[in-house]
Amino acid sequence: VYADTYGYTLFKAFEKELGRLGGEAALFTLGMKLKPYETVAHLIKKATKGLGTNETLLTCNIIRYQDIMGHVYIAHEQLFKKSIHK
């Protein structure tokens, strides 16, 4: 409904209005309300991106979101075409 009325999504509006630092936190909160499995999948991808793994972020995510990890596995495979296990 928001996108039809204003021409862009809530995600884009938060990004535009809140800037980098506040926008990232707001986008995460919005993502957890609208698309929680995809949001956690992106967070896990962020933790494992690059040469090193951010082990603290990865471990915290796995512990905190263990109740929804089954759905997150599926979302991660759909988004990134890779299994979390590999």
VMD Tcl script that builds the backbone (N, CA, C; Angstrom):
set m [mol new atoms 258]
animate dup $m
set s [atomselect $m all]
$s set {name element resname resid chain x y z} {
  {N N VAL 1 A 0.826 -1.176 0.000}
  {CA C VAL 1 A 0.000 0.000 0.000}
  {C C VAL 1 A 0.877 1.248 0.000}
  {N N TYR 2 A 1.937 1.251 0.824}
  {CA C TYR 2 A 2.825 2.412 0.899}
  {C C TYR 2 A 3.490 2.671 -0.455}
  {N N ALA 3 A 3.954 1.610 -1.091}
  {CA C ALA 3 A 4.634 1.757 -2.381}
  {C C ALA 3 A 3.684 2.291 -3.448}
  {N N ASP 4 A 2.437 1.869 -3.419}
  {CA C ASP 4 A 1.454 2.376 -4.377}
  {C C ASP 4 A 1.174 3.856 -4.163}
  {N N THR 5 A 1.136 4.280 -2.913}
  {CA C THR 5 A 0.811 5.669 -2.589}
  {C C THR 5 A 1.974 6.607 -2.876}
  {N N TYR 6 A 3.198 6.230 -2.463}
  {CA C TYR 6 A 4.343 7.136 -2.540}
  {C C TYR 6 A 5.340 6.826 -3.651}
  {N N GLY 7 A 5.222 5.695 -4.282}
  {CA C GLY 7 A 6.091 5.382 -5.407}
  {C C GLY 7 A 7.380 4.679 -5.038}
  {N N TYR 8 A 7.615 4.435 -3.762}
  {CA C TYR 8 A 8.779 3.667 -3.344}
  {C C TYR 8 A 8.449 2.934 -2.051}
  {N N THR 9 A 9.255 1.925 -1.733}
  {CA C THR 9 A 8.954 1.057 -0.600}
  {C C THR 9 A 9.327 1.714 0.721}
  {N N LEU 10 A 8.834 1.124 1.797}
  {CA C LEU 10 A 9.211 1.601 3.132}
  {C C LEU 10 A 10.712 1.481 3.366}
  {N N PHE 11 A 11.316 0.439 2.828}
  {CA C PHE 11 A 12.754 0.260 2.981}
  {C C PHE 11 A 13.508 1.443 2.375}
  {N N LYS 12 A 13.098 1.855 1.193}
  {CA C LYS 12 A 13.745 2.979 0.514}
  {C C LYS 12 A 13.498 4.281 1.278}
  {N N ALA 13 A 12.298 4.461 1.814}
  {CA C ALA 13 A 11.969 5.664 2.574}
  {C C ALA 13 A 12.827 5.757 3.838}
  {N N PHE 14 A 12.991 4.645 4.552}
  {CA C PHE 14 A 13.821 4.644 5.761}
  {C C PHE 14 A 15.262 4.970 5.405}
  {N N GLU 15 A 15.764 4.356 4.350}
  {CA C GLU 15 A 17.128 4.587 3.906}
  {C C GLU 15 A 17.352 6.057 3.575}
  {N N LYS 16 A 16.419 6.634 2.858}
  {CA C LYS 16 A 16.521 8.019 2.393}
  {C C LYS 16 A 16.421 9.014 3.550}
  {N N GLU 17 A 15.489 8.789 4.451}
  {CA C GLU 17 A 15.218 9.756 5.512}
  {C C GLU 17 A 16.172 9.658 6.695}
  {N N LEU 18 A 16.636 8.477 7.033}
  {CA C LEU 18 A 17.399 8.301 8.259}
  {C C LEU 18 A 18.907 8.248 8.064}
  {N N GLY 19 A 19.375 8.174 6.853}
  {CA C GLY 19 A 20.811 8.153 6.619}
  {C C GLY 19 A 21.435 6.807 6.911}
  {N N ARG 20 A 22.738 6.784 6.934}
  {CA C ARG 20 A 23.480 5.527 7.047}
  {C C ARG 20 A 23.334 4.870 8.421}
  {N N LEU 21 A 23.687 5.579 9.488}
  {CA C LEU 21 A 23.740 4.946 10.804}
  {C C LEU 21 A 22.349 4.633 11.357}
  {N N GLY 22 A 21.493 5.612 11.407}
  {CA C GLY 22 A 20.145 5.372 11.903}
  {C C GLY 22 A 19.340 4.522 10.951}
  {N N GLY 23 A 19.617 4.685 9.668}
  {CA C GLY 23 A 18.888 3.930 8.652}
  {C C GLY 23 A 19.143 2.447 8.717}
  {N N GLU 24 A 20.366 2.062 9.020}
  {CA C GLU 24 A 20.698 0.633 9.082}
  {C C GLU 24 A 19.927 -0.055 10.217}
  {N N ALA 25 A 19.864 0.585 11.362}
  {CA C ALA 25 A 19.123 0.022 12.494}
  {C C ALA 25 A 17.625 -0.011 12.196}
  {N N ALA 26 A 17.122 1.051 11.604}
  {CA C ALA 26 A 15.696 1.113 11.275}
  {C C ALA 26 A 15.334 0.082 10.212}
  {N N LEU 27 A 16.199 -0.097 9.219}
  {CA C LEU 27 A 15.951 -1.091 8.176}
  {C C LEU 27 A 15.947 -2.502 8.759}
  {N N PHE 28 A 16.845 -2.758 9.712}
  {CA C PHE 28 A 16.873 -4.070 10.349}
  {C C PHE 28 A 15.567 -4.317 11.108}
  {N N THR 29 A 15.120 -3.317 11.858}
  {CA C THR 29 A 13.876 -3.452 12.620}
  {C C THR 29 A 12.689 -3.650 11.694}
  {N N LEU 30 A 12.621 -2.872 10.634}
  {CA C LEU 30 A 11.540 -3.023 9.658}
  {C C LEU 30 A 11.599 -4.401 9.007}
  {N N GLY 31 A 12.799 -4.835 8.648}
  {CA C GLY 31 A 12.972 -6.156 8.043}
  {C C GLY 31 A 12.535 -7.281 8.962}
  {N N MET 32 A 12.812 -7.137 10.256}
  {CA C MET 32 A 12.404 -8.171 11.205}
  {C C MET 32 A 10.891 -8.217 11.371}
  {N N LYS 33 A 10.213 -7.120 11.121}
  {CA C LYS 33 A 8.749 -7.098 11.194}
  {C C LYS 33 A 8.115 -7.638 9.906}
  {N N LEU 34 A 8.671 -7.264 8.761}
  {CA C LEU 34 A 8.060 -7.629 7.483}
  {C C LEU 34 A 8.587 -8.936 6.900}
  {N N LYS 35 A 9.903 -9.156 6.979}
  {CA C LYS 35 A 10.537 -10.340 6.391}
  {C C LYS 35 A 11.620 -10.866 7.340}
  {N N PRO 36 A 11.232 -11.464 8.450}
  {CA C PRO 36 A 12.243 -11.856 9.446}
  {C C PRO 36 A 13.236 -12.909 8.959}
  {N N TYR 37 A 12.776 -13.882 8.190}
  {CA C TYR 37 A 13.679 -14.952 7.758}
  {C C TYR 37 A 14.725 -14.429 6.784}
  {N N GLU 38 A 14.311 -13.591 5.856}
  {CA C GLU 38 A 15.245 -13.012 4.895}
  {C C GLU 38 A 16.217 -12.046 5.586}
  {N N THR 39 A 15.726 -11.321 6.575}
  {CA C THR 39 A 16.576 -10.373 7.299}
  {C C THR 39 A 17.677 -11.098 8.060}
  {N N VAL 40 A 17.342 -12.175 8.733}
  {CA C VAL 40 A 18.355 -12.949 9.462}
  {C C VAL 40 A 19.312 -13.619 8.471}
  {N N ALA 41 A 18.808 -14.072 7.332}
  {CA C ALA 41 A 19.676 -14.665 6.306}
  {C C ALA 41 A 20.695 -13.635 5.816}
  {N N HIS 42 A 20.264 -12.394 5.622}
  {CA C HIS 42 A 21.194 -11.325 5.212}
  {C C HIS 42 A 22.211 -11.035 6.310}
  {N N LEU 43 A 21.782 -11.097 7.553}
  {CA C LEU 43 A 22.688 -10.863 8.673}
  {C C LEU 43 A 23.743 -11.961 8.767}
  {N N ILE 44 A 23.347 -13.198 8.529}
  {CA C ILE 44 A 24.316 -14.298 8.519}
  {C C ILE 44 A 25.286 -14.145 7.356}
  {N N LYS 45 A 24.774 -13.737 6.213}
  {CA C LYS 45 A 25.642 -13.488 5.054}
  {C C LYS 45 A 26.655 -12.388 5.371}
  {N N LYS 46 A 26.187 -11.339 6.053}
  {CA C LYS 46 A 27.070 -10.232 6.443}
  {C C LYS 46 A 28.166 -10.725 7.385}
  {N N ALA 47 A 27.831 -11.642 8.285}
  {CA C ALA 47 A 28.798 -12.167 9.248}
  {C C ALA 47 A 29.862 -13.026 8.574}
  {N N THR 48 A 29.524 -13.658 7.461}
  {CA C THR 48 A 30.464 -14.572 6.796}
  {C C THR 48 A 31.073 -13.981 5.534}
  {N N LYS 49 A 30.760 -12.744 5.231}
  {CA C LYS 49 A 31.226 -12.109 4.004}
  {C C LYS 49 A 32.701 -11.711 4.124}
  {N N GLY 50 A 33.418 -11.833 3.032}
  {CA C GLY 50 A 34.803 -11.389 3.000}
  {C C GLY 50 A 35.786 -12.482 3.369}
  {N N LEU 51 A 37.000 -12.057 3.677}
  {CA C LEU 51 A 38.059 -13.018 3.975}
  {C C LEU 51 A 37.876 -13.701 5.315}
  {N N GLY 52 A 37.484 -12.951 6.320}
  {CA C GLY 52 A 37.310 -13.529 7.644}
  {C C GLY 52 A 35.844 -13.610 8.020}
  {N N THR 53 A 35.570 -14.447 8.981}
  {CA C THR 53 A 34.207 -14.569 9.485}
  {C C THR 53 A 34.121 -13.808 10.797}
  {N N ASN 54 A 33.073 -13.020 10.943}
  {CA C ASN 54 A 32.824 -12.342 12.206}
  {C C ASN 54 A 32.149 -13.371 13.115}
  {N N GLU 55 A 32.968 -14.095 13.847}
  {CA C GLU 55 A 32.477 -15.222 14.638}
  {C C GLU 55 A 31.514 -14.786 15.732}
  {N N THR 56 A 31.737 -13.620 16.308}
  {CA C THR 56 A 30.845 -13.137 17.363}
  {C C THR 56 A 29.458 -12.872 16.803}
  {N N LEU 57 A 29.392 -12.172 15.680}
  {CA C LEU 57 A 28.097 -11.874 15.052}
  {C C LEU 57 A 27.396 -13.158 14.618}
  {N N LEU 58 A 28.137 -14.070 14.018}
  {CA C LEU 58 A 27.562 -15.332 13.559}
  {C C LEU 58 A 27.018 -16.155 14.726}
  {N N THR 59 A 27.809 -16.296 15.773}
  {CA C THR 59 A 27.384 -17.076 16.937}
  {C C THR 59 A 26.174 -16.441 17.618}
  {N N CYS 60 A 26.198 -15.131 17.771}
  {CA C CYS 60 A 25.060 -14.438 18.388}
  {C C CYS 60 A 23.784 -14.634 17.571}
  {N N ASN 61 A 23.904 -14.583 16.253}
  {CA C ASN 61 A 22.730 -14.784 15.400}
  {C C ASN 61 A 22.178 -16.195 15.522}
  {N N ILE 62 A 23.051 -17.170 15.521}
  {CA C ILE 62 A 22.607 -18.558 15.605}
  {C C ILE 62 A 21.920 -18.820 16.946}
  {N N ILE 63 A 22.480 -18.278 18.014}
  {CA C ILE 63 A 21.867 -18.477 19.333}
  {C C ILE 63 A 20.566 -17.694 19.457}
  {N N ARG 64 A 20.581 -16.444 19.055}
  {CA C ARG 64 A 19.396 -15.595 19.230}
  {C C ARG 64 A 18.215 -16.046 18.386}
  {N N TYR 65 A 18.488 -16.464 17.160}
  {CA C TYR 65 A 17.406 -16.805 16.230}
  {C C TYR 65 A 17.254 -18.302 16.019}
  {N N GLN 66 A 17.660 -19.114 16.995}
  {CA C GLN 66 A 17.595 -20.559 16.840}
  {C C GLN 66 A 16.173 -21.073 16.638}
  {N N ASP 67 A 15.185 -20.367 17.136}
  {CA C ASP 67 A 13.793 -20.799 16.966}
  {C C ASP 67 A 13.311 -20.736 15.522}
  {N N ILE 68 A 13.899 -19.835 14.727}
  {CA C ILE 68 A 13.451 -19.665 13.341}
  {C C ILE 68 A 14.494 -20.124 12.326}
  {N N MET 69 A 15.553 -20.788 12.793}
  {CA C MET 69 A 16.651 -21.145 11.885}
  {C C MET 69 A 16.221 -22.069 10.748}
  {N N GLY 70 A 15.242 -22.898 10.960}
  {CA C GLY 70 A 14.755 -23.753 9.872}
  {C C GLY 70 A 14.257 -22.926 8.696}
  {N N HIS 71 A 13.521 -21.875 8.987}
  {CA C HIS 71 A 13.027 -20.979 7.943}
  {C C HIS 71 A 14.163 -20.136 7.353}
  {N N VAL 72 A 15.121 -19.776 8.205}
  {CA C VAL 72 A 16.257 -18.970 7.746}
  {C C VAL 72 A 17.110 -19.770 6.768}
  {N N TYR 73 A 17.300 -21.075 7.011}
  {CA C TYR 73 A 18.048 -21.928 6.081}
  {C C TYR 73 A 17.427 -21.876 4.686}
  {N N ILE 74 A 16.118 -22.015 4.642}
  {CA C ILE 74 A 15.412 -21.991 3.350}
  {C C ILE 74 A 15.556 -20.629 2.690}
  {N N ALA 75 A 15.372 -19.561 3.451}
  {CA C ALA 75 A 15.495 -18.205 2.900}
  {C C ALA 75 A 16.909 -17.951 2.394}
  {N N HIS 76 A 17.914 -18.413 3.127}
  {CA C HIS 76 A 19.310 -18.212 2.723}
  {C C HIS 76 A 19.594 -18.926 1.398}
  {N N GLU 77 A 19.108 -20.147 1.271}
  {CA C GLU 77 A 19.317 -20.885 0.027}
  {C C GLU 77 A 18.608 -20.220 -1.148}
  {N N GLN 78 A 17.423 -19.692 -0.936}
  {CA C GLN 78 A 16.704 -19.009 -1.998}
  {C C GLN 78 A 17.376 -17.704 -2.390}
  {N N LEU 79 A 17.862 -16.951 -1.415}
  {CA C LEU 79 A 18.481 -15.646 -1.691}
  {C C LEU 79 A 19.871 -15.763 -2.292}
  {N N PHE 80 A 20.690 -16.641 -1.740}
  {CA C PHE 80 A 22.102 -16.680 -2.100}
  {C C PHE 80 A 22.531 -17.949 -2.833}
  {N N LYS 81 A 21.602 -18.885 -3.041}
  {CA C LYS 81 A 21.888 -20.143 -3.743}
  {C C LYS 81 A 22.998 -20.945 -3.069}
  {N N LYS 82 A 23.118 -20.772 -1.753}
  {CA C LYS 82 A 24.127 -21.510 -0.966}
  {C C LYS 82 A 23.500 -21.949 0.333}
  {N N SER 83 A 23.964 -23.089 0.809}
  {CA C SER 83 A 23.506 -23.593 2.095}
  {C C SER 83 A 24.294 -22.919 3.209}
  {N N ILE 84 A 23.689 -22.730 4.345}
  {CA C ILE 84 A 24.397 -22.185 5.503}
  {C C ILE 84 A 25.410 -23.192 6.027}
  {N N HIS 85 A 25.147 -24.457 5.830}
  {CA C HIS 85 A 26.013 -25.510 6.351}
  {C C HIS 85 A 27.359 -25.590 5.641}
  {N N LYS 86 A 27.443 -25.109 4.432}
  {CA C LYS 86 A 28.698 -25.239 3.676}
  {C C LYS 86 A 29.584 -24.039 3.861}
}
mol reanalyze $m
mol bondsrecalc $m
mol representation Tube
mol addrep $m
